[in-house]
Amino acid sequence: MKNISKKIRGKLRKVFSKVNNMFLHPAEHYYFEQYFEVMKSFASGCEILDVGCQNGRFTIPLSKAGYKITATDIHKSYFDFIKKNIEKDALIEFRKEKVQDTIVKLNKKYDVIICVELLYNLKEY
C-alpha cells in the first residue's frame, strides 16, 4: 500500500509541476529580474547556494550568467529538468538532500544563499 501511494504522489507531482513550473511561467522572469538586480552586484563567478532549487527558477538563469552554483532539492527530477535547460559546461553541483541536511553539511562559504518559497513548507523551521 505504501508503494502505491508513493507512485501516486510521484505521478501527481509530475502533473502539477508542469502547471506550476516556476522557471517556465512568464511572470517568473519578472520576479527573477527583481532578485537579480540585487545579486548582480556580485562579480560573475561568485558562488551561490540555491536551497530548494525546484525547476531552476534561479539556478538556470544564474548559471547562464556565469555563476557557480550548488543546487539542492529533495527531488532528483528537478535536477533532470535543470540539466535539460543549461549549457553542458555549466558550473552546477547538484545535491539531493533536505534543507535540514544542507544546513548541517554546509562546509564552505557562499557569496549568496537563495532559499525562496521553501521555509514555510517545513514543519519546523
Residue pairs with C-beta under 8 A, 6 or more apart in sequence:
13 75
13 77
14 77
17 55
17 77
21 55
21 81
22 28
22 54
22 55
22 57
23 54
23 55
23 56
23 57
23 60
23 81
23 85
24 55
28 57
32 57
32 58
32 61
35 58
35 114
35 116
36 61
36 62
36 65
39 48
39 62
39 112
40 65
42 111
42 112
44 65
44 66
44 67
45 66
45 67
45 68
46 67
46 68
46 111
46 112
47 67
47 68
47 69
47 70
47 108
47 109
47 110
47 111
47 112
48 58
48 62
48 67
48 68
48 69
48 70
48 110
48 111
48 112
48 113
48 114
49 69
49 70
49 72
49 102
49 106
49 110
49 112
49 113
49 114
50 58
50 59
50 62
50 69
50 70
50 71
50 72
50 114
51 72
51 99
51 102
51 113
51 114
51 115
51 118
52 72
52 73
52 99
52 115
52 116
52 117
52 118
53 59
53 71
53 72
53 73
53 78
53 82
54 73
54 78
55 78
55 81
55 82
56 71
56 78
56 81
56 82
56 85
56 86
57 116
58 114
58 116
59 69
59 71
59 82
59 86
59 92
60 82
60 85
60 86
62 69
63 69
63 86
63 87
63 90
63 91
63 92
64 86
64 87
64 90
66 91
67 91
68 91
68 92
69 90
69 91
69 92
69 93
70 92
70 93
70 95
70 110
71 79
71 82
71 92
71 93
71 94
71 95
72 94
72 95
72 96
72 97
72 99
72 102
73 79
73 96
74 96
74 97
74 98
75 96
76 96
79 94
79 96
82 92
82 94
86 92
95 102
95 105
97 105
99 115
99 118
99 119
99 122
100 122
119 125
